[in-house]
Amino acid sequence: MEELSRVIPRLRHRQLGILVKTSFLGHQAYQELRSDRHPVVVIVGADIAAIVVKAAWARPRRSGSG
């Protein structure tokens, strides 16, 4: 919940927060965000991994060993 205690108070009226974690967001912290309807986008390690994998598959492969 420490990450939320730093992000949420800094949000001003009509601002959107973005929280990027390379691991995960705990269930209690996520529930607090959802129940209080804070305007925060959460990106966690699994999201980052999915983006990297998708980008790798979208990139054309080179032929030959270089």
C-alpha positions as CSV (number, residue, x, y, z in Angstrom):
1,M,0.0,0.0,0.0
2,E,3.0,2.3,0.3
3,E,3.0,2.9,-3.5
4,L,-0.6,4.1,-3.3
5,S,0.0,6.3,-0.4
6,R,2.6,8.2,-2.5
7,V,0.5,8.3,-5.8
8,I,-3.1,9.1,-4.7
9,P,-2.4,12.3,-2.6
10,R,-0.5,13.8,-5.5
11,L,-3.5,13.6,-7.8
12,R,-5.3,16.8,-8.4
13,H,-8.8,17.4,-9.7
14,R,-9.2,15.8,-13.2
15,Q,-5.7,14.2,-13.2
16,L,-4.9,10.6,-14.1
17,G,-2.3,8.7,-12.2
18,I,-0.1,6.0,-13.7
19,L,1.5,3.4,-11.4
20,V,4.1,1.1,-13.1
21,K,5.5,-1.8,-11.1
22,T,7.8,-4.4,-12.4
23,S,6.4,-7.0,-9.9
24,F,2.7,-7.0,-8.9
25,L,0.1,-4.9,-7.0
26,G,-1.3,-6.6,-3.9
27,H,-4.9,-7.5,-3.7
28,Q,-5.7,-5.1,-0.9
29,A,-4.1,-2.1,-2.7
30,Y,-5.9,-3.0,-5.9
31,Q,-9.2,-3.3,-4.0
32,E,-8.7,0.2,-2.5
33,L,-8.1,1.7,-5.9
34,R,-11.2,0.1,-7.3
35,S,-13.5,0.8,-4.4
36,D,-12.5,4.4,-4.0
37,R,-12.6,4.9,-7.8
38,H,-9.3,6.6,-8.0
39,P,-8.3,7.6,-11.6
40,V,-5.1,5.4,-11.7
41,V,-3.9,3.2,-14.5
42,V,-1.9,0.3,-13.1
43,I,0.7,-1.5,-15.2
44,V,2.4,-4.5,-13.6
45,G,5.2,-6.9,-14.5
46,A,2.8,-9.3,-16.3
47,D,1.6,-6.4,-18.5
48,I,5.2,-5.4,-19.3
49,A,6.1,-9.0,-20.2
50,A,3.0,-9.3,-22.5
51,I,4.0,-6.0,-24.3
52,V,7.6,-7.2,-24.8
53,V,6.5,-10.6,-26.1
54,K,4.0,-9.0,-28.5
55,A,6.6,-6.6,-29.8
56,A,9.0,-9.4,-30.3
57,W,6.5,-11.4,-32.4
58,A,5.6,-8.3,-34.4
59,R,9.2,-7.6,-35.4
60,P,10.3,-9.2,-38.7
61,R,13.0,-11.8,-38.2
62,R,16.4,-11.4,-39.9
63,S,17.7,-14.3,-42.0
64,G,21.3,-15.4,-41.6
65,S,23.6,-15.2,-38.7
66,G,24.6,-11.6,-39.2
